[in-house]
Each structure stands twice: as structure tokens, then as C-alpha cells.
């Protein structure tokens, strides 16, 4: 080999070695980059695998927590006003079975109430008397009756509803009467007071002769009453007598204090307090409001009656037009002079009303 050939071989060998170095370096670089890339991917895969685990844990924790539903808003039933109770009372009175020993409308009697009332009814029957009664709860309009549709002689128990009808229809100016504003009003004041407080027949007849039955019949319009006045007195059912006292409750106690005739209404209700021979008043204390009127007759004209009817309002009751309280009770019997029987019935009715 010549020197020139040897030099050329050395150059080629150097070039070949340089090329292989480049190739090896490139291969090493690619390998390094690839390894790095795989490391990042592995890290991301590991992170991704951890994330679902965390999510699953959160889900499990969420499922482990009890679901708390919001408490329901309590339903508050508003107290009915007197303007709502009165038509409800008339509707329930219409629904009563007037021939039943014991009937109710708008209320279900419990076993004790039913047993006690039946016992009082039987007391009359066992001693040969007829008796009927109707009570109306003035908080709700619910009604209870025993033989409530049986007509019976009113005797003087009709006098208070009659006078209320004169006042409410405007036949008399009750404010003027209450204050004796004129000579005529003063005369009417005396007639009404005597009629209500001592049941004077002469003063009642004087009122009836002057005003007649027309105001009462007008007053009863819309109450569905089927019996009313027939002359000075007459036959009436306990259901209709209760209608009259529901009307009276509305008139006497339903007006606001600033009503034009408020003074007269208050005075009129006062004349019915501590009414003579009232069995209803006899079973109530001084703090309670009892506006009532009894009636009795012991055989004159072959008529027999011992009756009582009126309004009972608990002590401390106020704003009765917005929060009506108490009850109306009408009792019609022929148990002359047996105030023990009527008082026992009035007490049992009161017990039933307090338990309602």
C-alpha cells in the first residue's frame, strides 16, 4: 500500500467513526427522550388512577350521610270569626234529626259525652216528663239535640228573643231606651227591664200590643226557622229557639265597641243576667257571662212548661266577633217546678261543651 492509499484509508476510517458516533449519540438521545416521556405518562396515569379513588371516597362519604328533609311547615287552622260561625250554626241546625233521642251535626260525640247526656234525658222520661234540648257550640257552629224538632209551649222563654228582635230590626231605638233619652224611651226601658228580669207578663203584653209579631218574623228571616210567635206565646221547637239565640248572640256580642248601638246592646245583654228562675244561670259562676230567659206555667189553660234558654260565655272572653266563645242552649220541658232536672241537664251540657 502506498503512502497515498494509506492516507486515504485513514481519512475514510475517521469519517466512518464520526458517523457512528453521531448515530450512537442520536440513538442515546432518542432513548432518553422516550424514557422521560414514559415517566410523565406513568405519573399522569398514576394521578388519574388516584383521582377516581378520591371521588369514590367522596361518594361513599356522601352516601353515608343521612338525608335530612326540611321539617314541614305546621298547618295552622285559623279560628273562625262569628261571621263564619253563625251561618255554619244555622246549617248544622238544619242537619239535625229532630226526632232522634240524641243527634249531632258538625261534631262527633265521644262515648262519655253520649252516655252522660243520655242519662240526663232518661231522667226526664223515667219520671213521666217530656224534654227536648239543643246546644250550639259558638266556637264552631256544631250542634247537638235531643228531640229538637218537637214543638213545645214556650211560656216566657220567648220574651228575650222577642225583645232582641225589636232592637235588631230597629223597631225600638235601643240606645235611646238604654239611656232613657226621652220620656217614651224611658217608658220602654221600664217595660223591657221588668219583662226580662222578673218575667212580668203585663209589661211583655204591653210591648207586644205596641209592636206585634212583625219584627220577630222579619228577624227570623234567613234562619230557616219554621216555628215562631203565635200570639203572645205559642209552640216552638228547641231547634228554632236555638236559632233565635244564635241570632241573639250575633247581635248582642258580635258588634264592635264603636258600633253605633254598642251602648244599647251592652245594656240589653245586662238585663238578661241573673234572670229569674234560670237553671242555666244557676250552674255558672259570677265571672261567666250568662244571658238567659226562663219560662214556666203550671197548668193554667191546661198548659205545662218549665223551660230555659240563653247564651253562656266563659270568663275573660274578649273580642267575640273575632274569637267567638261559649255556646247557646235551649231547653223545653213540661217538668213543672223540677228545676233539679233542668239544672242537672244544664250542668251536663256545660261539661260536654268544656270537653269538646
Helices and strands as residue ranges (DSSP letters): H 3-64, H 82-95, E 103-105, H 111-126, E 131-137, E 143-146, E 152-153, G 155-157, H 158-168, H 174-179, H 183-197, H 201-211, H 214-220, E 235-236, H 238-253, H 262-270, H 279-282, E 289-298, G 300-302, E 304-313, E 327-333, H 339-355
